[in-house]
Amino acid sequence: MKTQTKIIHEGEYMAEVEVMMTYSDDEWSPYLSIEDAEKLDAVRLALCQNDLETASKLAKIYRLTPINC
């Protein structure tokens, strides 16, 4: 198992979510646990609903600012 950071982008927000990746010799490797997959879904849903309080309990949240050159 190895900790990995997954990035979720929704609207003007981005989240860094820490998950555990499981590696094995089968063809499905690497994969997430059900709990980590649900955590990613929960963060994405919270960001879609602008529920930053919930999202910030599960991930590190950033507000993205466009740069006009």
C-alpha positions as CSV (number, residue, x, y, z in Angstrom):
1,M,0.0,0.0,0.0
2,K,1.2,3.5,-0.8
3,T,-0.3,6.9,0.1
4,Q,-1.0,9.0,-3.0
5,T,-2.5,12.5,-3.5
6,K,-5.5,12.6,-5.9
7,I,-6.5,16.0,-7.4
8,I,-10.2,16.9,-7.9
9,H,-11.1,20.1,-9.8
10,E,-14.7,21.5,-9.6
11,G,-15.5,25.0,-10.7
12,E,-13.1,27.5,-9.0
13,Y,-11.9,25.0,-6.5
14,M,-9.3,22.2,-6.4
15,A,-8.8,19.6,-3.7
16,E,-5.9,17.4,-2.8
17,V,-7.2,14.2,-1.3
18,E,-4.9,11.7,0.4
19,V,-5.8,8.1,-0.5
20,M,-4.1,4.7,-0.1
21,M,-3.4,2.8,-3.3
22,T,-3.2,-0.9,-3.0
23,Y,-0.8,-2.7,-5.3
24,S,-0.9,-6.4,-6.2
25,D,0.0,-8.8,-8.9
26,D,-3.6,-8.9,-10.4
27,E,-4.8,-7.0,-13.4
28,W,-6.8,-4.5,-11.3
29,S,-3.7,-3.1,-9.6
30,P,-3.4,-0.4,-8.3
31,Y,-6.8,0.2,-6.8
32,L,-8.5,2.2,-4.0
33,S,-10.5,0.9,-1.1
34,I,-14.2,1.5,-1.1
35,E,-13.8,4.0,1.7
36,D,-11.2,6.1,-0.3
37,A,-13.4,6.0,-3.4
38,E,-16.3,7.2,-1.3
39,K,-14.1,9.9,0.1
40,L,-13.2,11.2,-3.4
41,D,-16.9,11.2,-4.3
42,A,-17.8,13.1,-1.1
43,V,-15.2,15.8,-1.7
44,R,-16.3,16.2,-5.4
45,L,-20.0,16.5,-4.3
46,A,-19.1,19.0,-1.5
47,L,-17.2,21.1,-4.0
48,C,-20.1,21.0,-6.5
49,Q,-22.4,22.2,-3.7
50,N,-19.9,24.9,-2.5
51,D,-19.8,23.1,0.9
52,L,-16.2,24.0,1.7
53,E,-16.6,23.1,5.3
54,T,-17.3,19.5,4.5
55,A,-14.7,19.3,1.7
56,S,-12.0,20.8,4.0
57,K,-12.6,18.1,6.6
58,L,-11.6,15.5,3.9
59,A,-9.0,17.3,1.8
60,K,-6.8,20.3,1.4
61,I,-8.9,22.9,-0.6
62,Y,-7.6,25.6,-3.0
63,R,-9.4,28.4,-4.8
64,L,-8.2,28.7,-8.4
65,T,-7.7,32.2,-9.8
66,P,-7.4,32.6,-13.6
67,I,-4.5,34.6,-14.9
68,N,-5.2,36.9,-17.8
69,C,-2.0,37.7,-19.8
